[in-house]
Amino acid sequence: MQLPVINLNGTAREDLLRDHLEALRALRFAAEKLSAIWPHGRDYQTAEINAHREAQREHAERIRMVRTVMAEIETIAEHLA
């Protein structure tokens, strides 16, 4: 992962850190909201036997992807701090 380099001609460290922390807060909020909409079996009553299980697998992958981005943004913020 490429990390920002603070220099005189670039964005101020404080501004970069603030923006990354704001993004991190938004991602945490998104992860919370995604967890709140975990697929329920009553919403997947189809002819396909594994529809509910597959929906849960797909949803878990979405949450995993958001958490991966969160970890990357957190690494950048720690670098900037």
N, C-alpha and C positions, 0 to 999 in steps of 0.2 A: 504494500500500500504506500502510495506517495504521500508524504506529510508536507504541509506548507512550511516554507522557509520565511522567517520574518526578516524583512530588510527595509531600508529607508524608503524605497520607492513602492513598497507593497502596502497592503491593508494593515492597519494597526493590529497588534496582537490582541488587544482588548476587544476590538470589534469582531475579529475572527472568532475569538473564544465565546463572546456573547451570542453570536449567530449560531455557532455549533451547539451551544447549550440550549438555545431556543428550539433548534431542530431536534435535539435529543428529547426535550420535554414533549414535543409534538409526537414523536415516535412512540414514546412511552404511553401517551394517551391513546394512540392508535392501537397499540398492542393490548391495552386494557379493553378497548371497545371490541376488538376482534375476539378476545377471550369471552366477552359477554354474549357474543352471538354464536357460540359453539353449536354445531348442528344437533338437533334433537330428532330422535327417531320418528316422532309423530309427523314431522315435516317431510319425511322421505318414504312414505308408504307407496311404493311403486311395485311393478311386476319384477323389477330387478332386485334380487335377494340381497345383494351387498351394497345397495345404493347408500344407505345410511353410513355404513362403515367407510365407503369410499369418500363420501362427503366429509367425514371426520378426518380422514387421512389428508385430503386436499386442504382442509382448513388448518390443520396442524402445520402443513407446509407453508401456508401463507404467514402464519404466526412466526415460524422459524425464520422466514426471509426477513420479516420486519426486525426480529431480534438480531439477525446478522448485521443488518444496516445499523441498528442501535450500537452494537459492539464496535463497529468501524468508526462511527461518529464519536463515540466515547474515547476511543484510542486517539483520534485527532485532537479532541478537546484536552485530554491529558497531556498530549505533546505541547499544546499551546499554553497550558497553565503554568 
